[in-house]
Amino acid sequence: MAEENKPGQVTPPTEGSSSKNPLLMILMLVNIVAMGMVAYLQFQFMQLEAKRPDLTQLLKEKDNPSQPQGEAATEQKTTEVVKKENLLTLDSFTVNLAQGEGPRRYVRLDAVLKMSADAKAPEFEARKPQIRDTIISILNTKRAEDLLKKEGKSFLKEEIKASINSFLIDGSVEDIYYISFQIN
């Protein structure tokens, strides 16, 4: 009875029992196997990506399905020629956005309008204040959350084009290029 354990007293391990926790060893083995699987899957993914064709090559094949691959790879892609006379540079805009959640936000925008070939420069120069007013009015109705998305910026382009084209007599706006687009 002299060797009875008192509460709170720790008994030393016996020679037959291991001082290492078997659960810890199992978790380490599972971790090593899982890391090996991740490395193997990453390697397989990289092998698949290396075999995947180039996006530009796929687009060329889509544009010219009748051409063999060899010709599509050597053919230069034709680019659209934009004449400087067809571009109308607008002055910089700083416009308050519609009030949403949070603090007041504003947008700084520099844009260039691409005009159609039959557009007359004097009309666009005369209507520049009207064009600027239209763009400012449209931007005042937008919230920052709407414009931060890629779809929001392209929808804004379409909305501006439609609004400007509604009052033009000679020619039309074919595209809008954002030179800078900041939302603060």
N, C-alpha and C positions, 0 to 999 in steps of 0.2 A: 504494500500500500504506500510505501514511501515513494514509489515511482509514478504515482498518479499525476495526471496533468491537471494543473491548476488553470482556471479560466484566465485567458489573456496570455498564457505561456505558449511559445511556439516550439514545436518539436522539430528537431533536426531531421533532414531526410535520411532514410535508411539507405544502405548500400545498394539494394536491389531497385529502388525507384529512381527515375530520372528527374533531375532538377529542371529540365526544360519542359515547357508547356507544349503538349502535342497539338493543341488547337492553333498555336502560333506557327508551327511547322506546316500544318495543312494550309493555312491562309497564305503563307509565303509561297508554297507550291502552286496554289491556285493563281496567285498574282503573277508568278513567272510564266505560267501557261497562258494566261490572258494577255500578257505583254507580247509573248511570242505570236499569238493569234493576230493581234493588232498589227504587228510588224509584217506578218505574212500577207494579210489583207491589203495593207498599204502597198506592198511590193506588187501584188496582183493588180491593183488599181492603176499603178504607174505603168505597168506593162500594157494594160488596155488603153490608157491615154496615149501611149507612144504609137500604138497601131491605128488610132483614130485619124481620119483624114483631116487636113487643114480646112478651116472654115472658108477661106478665100477660094480654095480649089472647089469646094462644094458649090459655092455661089456661082462660079464660072460655069460649072457643069449644068447648073440649073438654068442659067441664062441661055446657054447654047447646048441643048441636049443632043443635037445631031452630030456635034463634033466629037471625035475621039479624045480621050484624056490627054494625049500627047500634045495635040493642037491647043487644047484649052489651057494647058500649063504655059505654053509659049506665047499665047496671044496677050497683047497688052489690053487692059480694060480701057475703053473709051470714056473720057471724062467730059462732063458737060462744060461747055465754054460759057463763062459769065462775063459779059462786057461791063466795063466800068460805067458806061453810060446807063446801064439798066439798074444800077444800085443807087439807092437814096439813103445816105447816112443821116440818122436822126441824132439830135443832141441828147445828152445824158438825161435820164429821168430819175427823180427821187420822189417817190409817191408813198403816202400813208396807205397801209392795207386796212381791210375791214377789221373791226375789233372782234377778236375771238377770245379764247381763254388766255389769261395772262396779260403781260404788258403790251403796250402799243408797239406794233411792228411796222416797218417800212421796207420798201424794195428800191434798190438802185439798179437801173437797167440801161444798157447801151445796146441799140439794135440798128440793123441795116435792113431796108426793105428791098427785095428783088422785084423789079417791075417787069411787066411783059414787054415784048419787043415793040408793040405798037403804042407803048406809053409815051406821052409827051412830057418832057422835063418841065416846061413852064407851068403846066397844070399842077404837077406835084409840088413844085416850089411855092405856087400860090396857095395850095391847100395844106402846106406843112403845119400851120397852126391848128387847122381842123384835125389833121392826122394826130398831132400830139395830144389834143384835147380828147379825142376818142380813146387813145391808149391810156391816158391818165384816168378817164372815167371807168374804163374796164378794170384797170388795176385797183382802183378804189373799192371795187366790189369783191375782190378776191381776198381770201384769208391765207396766212402764211402756210398753214398745213396743206392747202390745196396746191400751192405753187412749189412746195418742196419735192413733190413727186415728179417723176419724169413725165407721166401722163398729164399732169397738171400743166407743165410747161408747154407740151405739144398742143394741148387743148387751148391754152392761152394764145398760141400762134394762130390756130384756126379761127378763134373768136376775133382776134384783131384783124386778120385778113378779111373775114366776112364783113366786119363793120366798116373797114376802109373802102372795100370794093363796092359797098352799097351806095356811096356818094360820088365815086369817080365816074367821069364821063369817057375819057380816052384812056384806054389801057386798064390794067389791073395789077394788084399785088399778087405775085406768084408764090413768094416764100418770104419768111422773116428769119434773119440770122441774129442770134443773140451774141453780142460781142462780150458783154459781161452781164452777170445776173447775180446780185447779192440780196440776201434777205437778212435784215437786222432786227 
